Amino acid sequence: MTQNSSINRTITAVDSTANPAPLGLLGFGLTTVLLNMHNAGFFALDSMIMGMGIFYGGIAQIIAGIMEWKKGNTFGTTAFTSYGLFWLSLIGLLVMPKLGWVEASGETAMGAYFFMWGLFTAVMFIGTLKINRRLQIVFATLAILFFLLAIRDWTGNTTIALITGWEGIVCGFTAIYAALAQVLEELYSKS
């Protein structure tokens, strides 16, 4: 008589893929600093900002969002993919009228555009309360930035426009800091 024994084995998959958050945060942060240096009056809106908006702010963040999806991170997927598409849509709003494809959006419409992004970001900020202080600061300053951009466009107030530029520079640098802190923490934790 043979005894048939079944062996229960548990297989645990280990996620060995890289953390995509620094890429997404850097794509957002560097592009935000440069655009808001323009908003603060340092230089004109030119191809440098457009290129950053398409490739690093846009495409790199979308790639980071897809990588977050693979890791099962709904928050990261939603944030990076959405903000990557924000950059592509913003560049589209600026470039499509110049190509003669559509009429340029007026201040009221652009104010509504920025307000909706501010609302989205404010809700995403609530999600950061479960994550960490660095991301709380990034999302809080970003929500403020979007609401200031909306107010700037609705009022045409040049003082608000200048404040918006400086606040955007601060916001971008908070994202850069959050990204580089993650990279360095990961490197030094493996030492």
FIBA-269519 format. One record per atom (N, C-alpha, C): residue number from 1; residue in one letter; atom name; x, y, z. Coordinates in pm, whole numbers, plus 50000, padded with zeros to 5 digits. Layout:
N
ATOM:NUM:a:CA:X:Y:Z
...
This chain:
191
ATOM:1:m:N:50084:49885:50000
ATOM:1:m:CA:50000:50000:50000
ATOM:1:m:C:50089:50123:50000
ATOM:2:t:N:50066:50213:49907
ATOM:2:t:CA:50143:50336:49900
ATOM:2:t:C:50062:50450:49959
ATOM:3:q:N:50132:50530:50027
ATOM:3:q:CA:50065:50645:50087
ATOM:3:q:C:50089:50765:49997
ATOM:4:n:N:49980:50832:49963
ATOM:4:n:CA:49988:50949:49877
ATOM:4:n:C:49985:51073:49966
ATOM:5:s:N:50093:51140:49973
ATOM:5:s:CA:50093:51262:50055
ATOM:5:s:C:50104:51383:49962
ATOM:6:s:N:50027:51480:49996
ATOM:6:s:CA:50037:51602:49916
ATOM:6:s:C:50117:51704:49995
ATOM:7:i:N:50200:51771:49923
ATOM:7:i:CA:50285:51871:49984
ATOM:7:i:C:50231:52007:49945
ATOM:8:n:N:50199:52085:50044
ATOM:8:n:CA:50154:52222:50018
ATOM:8:n:C:50275:52313:50017
ATOM:9:r:N:50290:52380:49908
ATOM:9:r:CA:50400:52473:49895
ATOM:9:r:C:50345:52612:49874
ATOM:10:t:N:50405:52704:49942
ATOM:10:t:CA:50369:52843:49924
ATOM:10:t:C:50480:52910:49847
ATOM:11:i:N:50442:52970:49740
ATOM:11:i:CA:50539:53041:49657
ATOM:11:i:C:50512:53190:49674
ATOM:12:t:N:50614:53259:49712
ATOM:12:t:CA:50602:53403:49732
ATOM:12:t:C:50684:53473:49625
ATOM:13:a:N:50617:53558:49551
ATOM:13:a:CA:50687:53635:49448
ATOM:13:a:C:50747:53758:49514
ATOM:14:v:N:50870:53785:49482
ATOM:14:v:CA:50940:53900:49536
ATOM:14:v:C:50950:54005:49426
ATOM:15:d:N:50903:54124:49456
ATOM:15:d:CA:50911:54233:49359
ATOM:15:d:C:51052:54290:49362
ATOM:16:s:N:51126:54267:49257
ATOM:16:s:CA:51264:54317:49253
ATOM:16:s:C:51279:54433:49154
ATOM:17:t:N:51166:54488:49110
ATOM:17:t:CA:51174:54601:49018
ATOM:17:t:C:51209:54728:49094
ATOM:18:a:N:51265:54821:49024
ATOM:18:a:CA:51307:54947:49084
ATOM:18:a:C:51187:55031:49127
ATOM:19:n:N:51210:55119:49221
ATOM:19:n:CA:51109:55213:49268
ATOM:19:n:C:51091:55322:49162
ATOM:20:p:N:50975:55334:49099
ATOM:20:p:CA:50956:55434:48994
ATOM:20:p:C:50925:55574:49047
ATOM:21:a:N:50898:55587:49177
ATOM:21:a:CA:50857:55717:49232
ATOM:21:a:C:50961:55828:49210
ATOM:22:p:N:51091:55802:49231
ATOM:22:p:CA:51187:55911:49206
ATOM:22:p:C:51183:55963:49062
ATOM:23:l:N:51169:55874:48965
ATOM:23:l:CA:51159:55918:48826
ATOM:23:l:C:51039:56009:48808
ATOM:24:g:N:50923:55967:48858
ATOM:24:g:CA:50803:56048:48844
ATOM:24:g:C:50814:56181:48916
ATOM:25:l:N:50867:56178:49038
ATOM:25:l:CA:50882:56302:49115
ATOM:25:l:C:50982:56398:49051
ATOM:26:l:N:51091:56344:48996
ATOM:26:l:CA:51188:56430:48929
ATOM:26:l:C:51132:56488:48799
ATOM:27:g:N:51059:56404:48723
ATOM:27:g:CA:50995:56455:48602
ATOM:27:g:C:50901:56570:48634
ATOM:28:f:N:50825:56553:48740
ATOM:28:f:CA:50733:56659:48783
ATOM:28:f:C:50811:56779:48837
ATOM:29:g:N:50904:56753:48928
ATOM:29:g:CA:50972:56861:48998
ATOM:29:g:C:51056:56951:48909
ATOM:30:l:N:51142:56891:48827
ATOM:30:l:CA:51228:56972:48742
ATOM:30:l:C:51146:57054:48642
ATOM:31:t:N:51044:56993:48584
ATOM:31:t:CA:50961:57064:48487
ATOM:31:t:C:50883:57176:48556
ATOM:32:t:N:50835:57151:48676
ATOM:32:t:CA:50759:57252:48750
ATOM:32:t:C:50848:57370:48786
ATOM:33:v:N:50970:57344:48831
ATOM:33:v:CA:51062:57454:48863
ATOM:33:v:C:51086:57539:48739
ATOM:34:l:N:51116:57476:48626
ATOM:34:l:CA:51149:57552:48506
ATOM:34:l:C:51030:57633:48455
ATOM:35:l:N:50910:57574:48452
ATOM:35:l:CA:50793:57649:48407
ATOM:35:l:C:50767:57767:48501
ATOM:36:n:N:50783:57745:48629
ATOM:36:n:CA:50753:57853:48723
ATOM:36:n:C:50864:57957:48732
ATOM:37:m:N:50984:57924:48689
ATOM:37:m:CA:51085:58027:48670
ATOM:37:m:C:51040:58122:48560
ATOM:38:h:N:50976:58067:48458
ATOM:38:h:CA:50914:58151:48354
ATOM:38:h:C:50803:58235:48417
ATOM:39:n:N:50715:58171:48495
ATOM:39:n:CA:50603:58243:48557
ATOM:39:n:C:50652:58353:48650
ATOM:40:a:N:50768:58334:48714
ATOM:40:a:CA:50825:58435:48803
ATOM:40:a:C:50902:58543:48727
ATOM:41:g:N:50912:58528:48594
ATOM:41:g:CA:50972:58631:48511
ATOM:41:g:C:51119:58616:48479
ATOM:42:f:N:51178:58497:48503
ATOM:42:f:CA:51320:58478:48476
ATOM:42:f:C:51351:58466:48328
ATOM:43:f:N:51262:58405:48251
ATOM:43:f:CA:51284:58389:48107
ATOM:43:f:C:51151:58362:48038
ATOM:44:a:N:51154:58368:47905
ATOM:44:a:CA:51033:58350:47825
ATOM:44:a:C:50991:58203:47817
ATOM:45:l:N:50867:58183:47784
ATOM:45:l:CA:50817:58049:47757
ATOM:45:l:C:50873:58007:47622
ATOM:46:d:N:50958:57904:47620
ATOM:46:d:CA:51026:57868:47497
ATOM:46:d:C:51035:57717:47480
ATOM:47:s:N:51115:57673:47385
ATOM:47:s:CA:51124:57531:47352
ATOM:47:s:C:51180:57447:47466
ATOM:48:m:N:51263:57507:47553
ATOM:48:m:CA:51317:57432:47666
ATOM:48:m:C:51203:57384:47756
ATOM:49:i:N:51111:57473:47788
ATOM:49:i:CA:50999:57437:47874
ATOM:49:i:C:50906:57339:47800
ATOM:50:m:N:50883:57362:47674
ATOM:50:m:CA:50797:57272:47596
ATOM:50:m:C:50857:57132:47591
ATOM:51:g:N:50987:57124:47565
ATOM:51:g:CA:51054:56994:47560
ATOM:51:g:C:51048:56922:47694
ATOM:52:m:N:51074:56995:47801
ATOM:52:m:CA:51065:56935:47935
ATOM:52:m:C:50922:56889:47962
ATOM:53:g:N:50824:56970:47923
ATOM:53:g:CA:50684:56936:47946
ATOM:53:g:C:50643:56808:47874
ATOM:54:i:N:50689:56792:47753
ATOM:54:i:CA:50653:56672:47676
ATOM:54:i:C:50729:56549:47727
ATOM:55:f:N:50860:56561:47736
ATOM:55:f:CA:50941:56442:47757
ATOM:55:f:C:50963:56404:47904
ATOM:56:y:N:50998:56500:47987
ATOM:56:y:CA:51028:56463:48127
ATOM:56:y:C:50906:56480:48215
ATOM:57:g:N:50840:56592:48204
ATOM:57:g:CA:50717:56610:48281
ATOM:57:g:C:50605:56519:48234
ATOM:58:g:N:50597:56497:48104
ATOM:58:g:CA:50490:56417:48047
ATOM:58:g:C:50521:56269:48037
ATOM:59:i:N:50606:56234:47944
ATOM:59:i:CA:50631:56092:47913
ATOM:59:i:C:50698:56019:48030
ATOM:60:a:N:50797:56080:48095
ATOM:60:a:CA:50864:56011:48206
ATOM:60:a:C:50767:55982:48320
ATOM:61:q:N:50676:56076:48348
ATOM:61:q:CA:50579:56051:48455
ATOM:61:q:C:50479:55942:48416
ATOM:62:i:N:50441:55938:48291
ATOM:62:i:CA:50350:55831:48246
ATOM:62:i:C:50420:55695:48260
ATOM:63:i:N:50547:55689:48223
ATOM:63:i:CA:50622:55564:48240
ATOM:63:i:C:50627:55526:48388
ATOM:64:a:N:50653:55624:48475
ATOM:64:a:CA:50656:55596:48620
ATOM:64:a:C:50520:55547:48667
ATOM:65:g:N:50413:55607:48616
ATOM:65:g:CA:50278:55564:48653
ATOM:65:g:C:50250:55421:48612
ATOM:66:i:N:50294:55383:48493
ATOM:66:i:CA:50275:55245:48446
ATOM:66:i:C:50357:55149:48532
ATOM:67:m:N:50478:55191:48570
ATOM:67:m:CA:50560:55107:48658
ATOM:67:m:C:50494:55092:48796
ATOM:68:e:N:50431:55199:48845
ATOM:68:e:CA:50360:55191:48973
ATOM:68:e:C:50241:55095:48962
ATOM:69:w:N:50176:55094:48847
ATOM:69:w:CA:50064:55001:48824
ATOM:69:w:C:50113:54858:48835
ATOM:70:k:N:50228:54831:48775
ATOM:70:k:CA:50284:54696:48781
ATOM:70:k:C:50314:54655:48925
ATOM:71:k:N:50349:54752:49009
ATOM:71:k:CA:50376:54724:49150
ATOM:71:k:C:50247:54717:49233
ATOM:72:g:N:50132:54747:49173
ATOM:72:g:CA:50006:54743:49245
ATOM:72:g:C:49978:54868:49328
ATOM:73:n:N:50044:54979:49295
ATOM:73:n:CA:50029:55103:49370
ATOM:73:n:C:49929:55194:49298
ATOM:74:t:N:49805:55190:49342
ATOM:74:t:CA:49699:55268:49279
ATOM:74:t:C:49725:55418:49292
ATOM:75:f:N:49768:55461:49410
ATOM:75:f:CA:49796:55604:49431
ATOM:75:f:C:49905:55651:49334
ATOM:76:g:N:50018:55580:49329
ATOM:76:g:CA:50128:55618:49241
ATOM:76:g:C:50088:55614:49094
ATOM:77:t:N:50011:55513:49056
ATOM:77:t:CA:49964:55503:48918
ATOM:77:t:C:49879:55624:48883
ATOM:78:t:N:49783:55654:48970
ATOM:78:t:CA:49691:55765:48944
ATOM:78:t:C:49766:55897:48940
ATOM:79:a:N:49854:55919:49037
ATOM:79:a:CA:49927:56046:49044
ATOM:79:a:C:50019:56065:48924
ATOM:80:f:N:50111:55973:48903
ATOM:80:f:CA:50210:55994:48797
ATOM:80:f:C:50149:55995:48658
ATOM:81:t:N:50056:55905:48632
ATOM:81:t:CA:49993:55903:48500
ATOM:81:t:C:49913:56031:48477
ATOM:82:s:N:49838:56072:48579
ATOM:82:s:CA:49757:56193:48565
ATOM:82:s:C:49843:56317:48543
ATOM:83:y:N:49946:56334:48626
ATOM:83:y:CA:50029:56454:48611
ATOM:83:y:C:50114:56449:48485
ATOM:84:g:N:50151:56331:48440
ATOM:84:g:CA:50217:56320:48310
ATOM:84:g:C:50126:56368:48198
ATOM:85:l:N:49999:56327:48207
ATOM:85:l:CA:49902:56372:48107
ATOM:85:l:C:49866:56519:48125
ATOM:86:f:N:49876:56569:48248
ATOM:86:f:CA:49859:56714:48268
ATOM:86:f:C:49962:56789:48185
ATOM:87:w:N:50090:56748:48195
ATOM:87:w:CA:50193:56819:48120
ATOM:87:w:C:50169:56811:47970
ATOM:88:l:N:50132:56693:47922
ATOM:88:l:CA:50106:56681:47778
ATOM:88:l:C:49986:56766:47736
ATOM:89:s:N:49882:56769:47819
ATOM:89:s:CA:49765:56851:47784
ATOM:89:s:C:49798:56999:47790
ATOM:90:l:N:49879:57040:47888
ATOM:90:l:CA:49917:57182:47897
ATOM:90:l:C:49996:57223:47774
ATOM:91:i:N:50092:57141:47733
ATOM:91:i:CA:50169:57172:47613
ATOM:91:i:C:50076:57176:47491
ATOM:92:g:N:49981:57081:47486
ATOM:92:g:CA:49883:57082:47378
ATOM:92:g:C:49801:57210:47376
ATOM:93:l:N:49760:57259:47492
ATOM:93:l:CA:49684:57384:47500
ATOM:93:l:C:49766:57503:47451
ATOM:94:l:N:49895:57496:47468
ATOM:94:l:CA:49981:57606:47423
ATOM:94:l:C:50018:57594:47275
ATOM:95:v:N:50041:57471:47228
ATOM:95:v:CA:50093:57451:47093
ATOM:95:v:C:49981:57441:46987
ATOM:96:m:N:49870:57373:47019
ATOM:96:m:CA:49766:57353:46917
ATOM:96:m:C:49715:57484:46856
ATOM:97:p:N:49694:57590:46933
ATOM:97:p:CA:49652:57716:46869
ATOM:97:p:C:49757:57774:46776
ATOM:98:k:N:49885:57757:46812
ATOM:98:k:CA:49993:57809:46727
ATOM:98:k:C:50001:57733:46594
ATOM:99:l:N:49956:57607:46596
ATOM:99:l:CA:49954:57528:46472
ATOM:99:l:C:49828:57554:46390
ATOM:100:g:N:49736:57633:46447
ATOM:100:g:CA:49612:57664:46377
ATOM:100:g:C:49507:57555:46388
ATOM:101:w:N:49523:57461:46480
ATOM:101:w:CA:49428:57351:46495
ATOM:101:w:C:49302:57392:46569
ATOM:102:v:N:49318:57480:46667
ATOM:102:v:CA:49204:57526:46748
ATOM:102:v:C:49231:57669:46792
ATOM:103:e:N:49126:57735:46841
ATOM:103:e:CA:49145:57867:46900
ATOM:103:e:C:49207:57851:47038
ATOM:104:a:N:49285:57950:47076
ATOM:104:a:CA:49347:57948:47208
ATOM:104:a:C:49239:57959:47316
ATOM:105:s:N:49262:57893:47428
ATOM:105:s:CA:49170:57901:47541
ATOM:105:s:C:49181:58038:47606
ATOM:106:g:N:49069:58091:47649
ATOM:106:g:CA:49068:58219:47718
ATOM:106:g:C:49104:58200:47865
ATOM:107:e:N:49117:58312:47936
ATOM:107:e:CA:49155:58308:48077
ATOM:107:e:C:49052:58234:48162
ATOM:108:t:N:48924:58251:48130
ATOM:108:t:CA:48820:58183:48209
ATOM:108:t:C:48833:58032:48195
ATOM:109:a:N:48854:57985:48073
ATOM:109:a:CA:48869:57842:48049
ATOM:109:a:C:48996:57789:48114
ATOM:110:m:N:49106:57863:48103
ATOM:110:m:CA:49231:57818:48165
ATOM:110:m:C:49218:57818:48317
ATOM:111:g:N:49147:57915:48371
ATOM:111:g:CA:49123:57916:48515
ATOM:111:g:C:49047:57792:48559
ATOM:112:a:N:48947:57753:48479
ATOM:112:a:CA:48870:57632:48510
ATOM:112:a:C:48959:57508:48501
ATOM:113:y:N:49045:57505:48401
ATOM:113:y:CA:49141:57394:48383
ATOM:113:y:C:49228:57380:48507
ATOM:114:f:N:49289:57488:48551
ATOM:114:f:CA:49376:57483:48668
ATOM:114:f:C:49297:57454:48796
ATOM:115:f:N:49176:57507:48806
ATOM:115:f:CA:49095:57480:48925
ATOM:115:f:C:49064:57331:48937
ATOM:116:m:N:49029:57266:48825
ATOM:116:m:CA:48999:57122:48830
ATOM:116:m:C:49122:57042:48869
ATOM:117:w:N:49239:57082:48822
ATOM:117:w:CA:49362:57015:48863
ATOM:117:w:C:49390:57040:49010
ATOM:118:g:N:49356:57158:49059
ATOM:118:g:CA:49371:57188:49200
ATOM:118:g:C:49278:57103:49286
ATOM:119:l:N:49157:57085:49240
ATOM:119:l:CA:49060:57002:49312
ATOM:119:l:C:49109:56857:49317
ATOM:120:f:N:49151:56804:49204
ATOM:120:f:CA:49206:56669:49198
ATOM:120:f:C:49324:56655:49294
ATOM:121:t:N:49413:56753:49292
ATOM:121:t:CA:49533:56747:49376
ATOM:121:t:C:49498:56757:49524
ATOM:122:a:N:49398:56837:49558
ATOM:122:a:CA:49356:56848:49698
ATOM:122:a:C:49306:56714:49750
ATOM:123:v:N:49233:56641:49667
ATOM:123:v:CA:49185:56509:49708
ATOM:123:v:C:49302:56411:49717
ATOM:124:m:N:49395:56418:49623
ATOM:124:m:CA:49514:56333:49628
ATOM:124:m:C:49597:56365:49753
ATOM:125:f:N:49598:56492:49794
ATOM:125:f:CA:49669:56530:49917
ATOM:125:f:C:49615:56451:50036
ATOM:126:i:N:49485:56431:50040
ATOM:126:i:CA:49425:56353:50149
ATOM:126:i:C:49486:56213:50152
ATOM:127:g:N:49511:56156:50035
ATOM:127:g:CA:49576:56025:50027
ATOM:127:g:C:49717:56025:50084
ATOM:128:t:N:49788:56138:50071
ATOM:128:t:CA:49926:56143:50122
ATOM:128:t:C:49931:56140:50274
ATOM:129:l:N:49820:56165:50340
ATOM:129:l:CA:49818:56160:50486
ATOM:129:l:C:49846:56018:50536
ATOM:130:k:N:49832:55918:50446
ATOM:130:k:CA:49863:55779:50479
ATOM:130:k:C:50003:55740:50431
ATOM:131:i:N:50077:55834:50371
ATOM:131:i:CA:50205:55797:50312
ATOM:131:i:C:50320:55857:50393
ATOM:132:n:N:50362:55978:50361
ATOM:132:n:CA:50473:56040:50437
ATOM:132:n:C:50468:56191:50426
ATOM:133:r:N:50542:56256:50515
ATOM:133:r:CA:50542:56403:50524
ATOM:133:r:C:50593:56467:50395
ATOM:134:r:N:50694:56409:50332
ATOM:134:r:CA:50748:56469:50209
ATOM:134:r:C:50641:56481:50102
ATOM:135:l:N:50566:56373:50081
ATOM:135:l:CA:50461:56378:49978
ATOM:135:l:C:50346:56469:50020
ATOM:136:q:N:50321:56480:50149
ATOM:136:q:CA:50219:56573:50196
ATOM:136:q:C:50256:56715:50156
ATOM:137:i:N:50382:56750:50172
ATOM:137:i:CA:50428:56885:50136
ATOM:137:i:C:50421:56905:49985
ATOM:138:v:N:50463:56805:49908
ATOM:138:v:CA:50456:56815:49761
ATOM:138:v:C:50313:56839:49717
ATOM:139:f:N:50220:56757:49764
ATOM:139:f:CA:50082:56769:49718
ATOM:139:f:C:50013:56893:49773
ATOM:140:a:N:50047:56935:49895
ATOM:140:a:CA:49987:57058:49949
ATOM:140:a:C:50032:57179:49868
ATOM:141:t:N:50163:57187:49840
ATOM:141:t:CA:50212:57302:49763
ATOM:141:t:C:50161:57297:49619
ATOM:142:l:N:50141:57176:49566
ATOM:142:l:CA:50088:57165:49430
ATOM:142:l:C:49942:57208:49424
ATOM:143:a:N:49862:57169:49522
ATOM:143:a:CA:49722:57213:49524
ATOM:143:a:C:49715:57365:49531
ATOM:144:i:N:49797:57423:49618
ATOM:144:i:CA:49802:57570:49629
ATOM:144:i:C:49842:57631:49495
ATOM:145:l:N:49942:57572:49429
ATOM:145:l:CA:49988:57622:49299
ATOM:145:l:C:49874:57622:49197
ATOM:146:f:N:49802:57512:49186
ATOM:146:f:CA:49693:57507:49088
ATOM:146:f:C:49585:57610:49119
ATOM:147:f:N:49549:57626:49246
ATOM:147:f:CA:49447:57724:49281
ATOM:147:f:C:49496:57866:49254
ATOM:148:l:N:49625:57892:49280
ATOM:148:l:CA:49681:58023:49247
ATOM:148:l:C:49680:58048:49096
ATOM:149:l:N:49712:57945:49018
ATOM:149:l:CA:49708:57960:48872
ATOM:149:l:C:49567:57993:48825
ATOM:150:a:N:49468:57928:48885
ATOM:150:a:CA:49328:57957:48850
ATOM:150:a:C:49293:58101:48884
ATOM:151:i:N:49329:58143:49004
ATOM:151:i:CA:49300:58281:49046
ATOM:151:i:C:49373:58381:48956
ATOM:152:r:N:49498:58351:48923
ATOM:152:r:CA:49575:58437:48832
ATOM:152:r:C:49501:58456:48700
ATOM:153:d:N:49454:58343:48643
ATOM:153:d:CA:49388:58352:48513
ATOM:153:d:C:49251:58420:48523
ATOM:154:w:N:49179:58397:48630
ATOM:154:w:CA:49047:58459:48645
ATOM:154:w:C:49055:58608:48675
ATOM:155:t:N:49162:58651:48745
ATOM:155:t:CA:49171:58792:48784
ATOM:155:t:C:49265:58873:48696
ATOM:156:g:N:49365:58808:48637
ATOM:156:g:CA:49465:58881:48561
ATOM:156:g:C:49558:58962:48649
ATOM:157:n:N:49559:58935:48778
ATOM:157:n:CA:49638:59010:48874
ATOM:157:n:C:49786:58974:48861
ATOM:158:t:N:49870:59073:48831
ATOM:158:t:CA:50012:59047:48809
ATOM:158:t:C:50085:59011:48937
ATOM:159:t:N:50040:59062:49051
ATOM:159:t:CA:50103:59025:49178
ATOM:159:t:C:50078:58878:49208
ATOM:160:i:N:49955:58832:49186
ATOM:160:i:CA:49924:58690:49205
ATOM:160:i:C:50005:58605:49108
ATOM:161:a:N:50023:58654:48986
ATOM:161:a:CA:50102:58580:48887
ATOM:161:a:C:50246:58563:48936
ATOM:162:l:N:50304:58668:48994
ATOM:162:l:CA:50441:58661:49044
ATOM:162:l:C:50449:58567:49165
ATOM:163:i:N:50354:58578:49256
ATOM:163:i:CA:50350:58489:49373
ATOM:163:i:C:50336:58344:49327
ATOM:164:t:N:50253:58322:49226
ATOM:164:t:CA:50233:58188:49171
ATOM:164:t:C:50364:58129:49120
ATOM:165:g:N:50442:58210:49048
ATOM:165:g:CA:50570:58162:48997
ATOM:165:g:C:50662:58118:49109
ATOM:166:w:N:50675:58200:49212
ATOM:166:w:CA:50763:58166:49324
ATOM:166:w:C:50711:58045:49401
ATOM:167:e:N:50580:58037:49422
ATOM:167:e:CA:50523:57921:49492
ATOM:167:e:C:50545:57795:49410
ATOM:168:g:N:50536:57805:49278
ATOM:168:g:CA:50561:57691:49191
ATOM:168:g:C:50705:57642:49195
ATOM:169:i:N:50799:57736:49210
ATOM:169:i:CA:50940:57699:49224
ATOM:169:i:C:50958:57620:49354
ATOM:170:v:N:50898:57668:49462
ATOM:170:v:CA:50905:57596:49590
ATOM:170:v:C:50843:57457:49576
ATOM:171:c:N:50726:57450:49513
ATOM:171:c:CA:50658:57321:49493
ATOM:171:c:C:50747:57224:49416
ATOM:172:g:N:50806:57269:49307
ATOM:172:g:CA:50892:57183:49227
ATOM:172:g:C:51012:57132:49306
ATOM:173:f:N:51072:57220:49385
ATOM:173:f:CA:51187:57177:49464
ATOM:173:f:C:51148:57078:49574
ATOM:174:t:N:51025:57085:49626
ATOM:174:t:CA:50983:56985:49724
ATOM:174:t:C:50977:56847:49660
ATOM:175:a:N:50932:56841:49533
ATOM:175:a:CA:50927:56713:49462
ATOM:175:a:C:51067:56662:49432
ATOM:176:i:N:51157:56752:49393
ATOM:176:i:CA:51296:56712:49367
ATOM:176:i:C:51358:56656:49494
ATOM:177:y:N:51338:56724:49606
ATOM:177:y:CA:51390:56676:49733
ATOM:177:y:C:51334:56538:49768
ATOM:178:a:N:51202:56522:49754
ATOM:178:a:CA:51138:56393:49786
ATOM:178:a:C:51196:56281:49700
ATOM:179:a:N:51221:56309:49572
ATOM:179:a:CA:51275:56209:49481
ATOM:179:a:C:51418:56170:49517
ATOM:180:l:N:51502:56270:49534
ATOM:180:l:CA:51642:56241:49562
ATOM:180:l:C:51660:56178:49700
ATOM:181:a:N:51575:56215:49795
ATOM:181:a:CA:51580:56152:49927
ATOM:181:a:C:51551:56002:49915
ATOM:182:q:N:51453:55965:49832
ATOM:182:q:CA:51423:55823:49813
ATOM:182:q:C:51540:55750:49748
ATOM:183:v:N:51601:55811:49648
ATOM:183:v:CA:51715:55747:49581
ATOM:183:v:C:51829:55725:49680
ATOM:184:l:N:51864:55829:49755
ATOM:184:l:CA:51976:55817:49848
ATOM:184:l:C:51945:55723:49964
ATOM:185:e:N:51823:55728:50016
ATOM:185:e:CA:51786:55636:50124
ATOM:185:e:C:51797:55491:50079
ATOM:186:e:N:51752:55464:49957
ATOM:186:e:CA:51761:55326:49905
ATOM:186:e:C:51907:55284:49888
ATOM:187:l:N:51988:55372:49832
ATOM:187:l:CA:52130:55339:49813
ATOM:187:l:C:52199:55313:49946
ATOM:188:y:N:52178:55398:50044
ATOM:188:y:CA:52249:55385:50170
ATOM:188:y:C:52191:55277:50260
ATOM:189:s:N:52067:55235:50236
ATOM:189:s:CA:52012:55124:50315
ATOM:189:s:C:52068:54990:50268
ATOM:190:k:N:52124:54987:50147
ATOM:190:k:CA:52183:54863:50093
ATOM:190:k:C:52331:54850:50130
ATOM:191:s:N:52384:54953:50192
ATOM:191:s:CA:52528:54951:50227
ATOM:191:s:C:52554:54862:50346
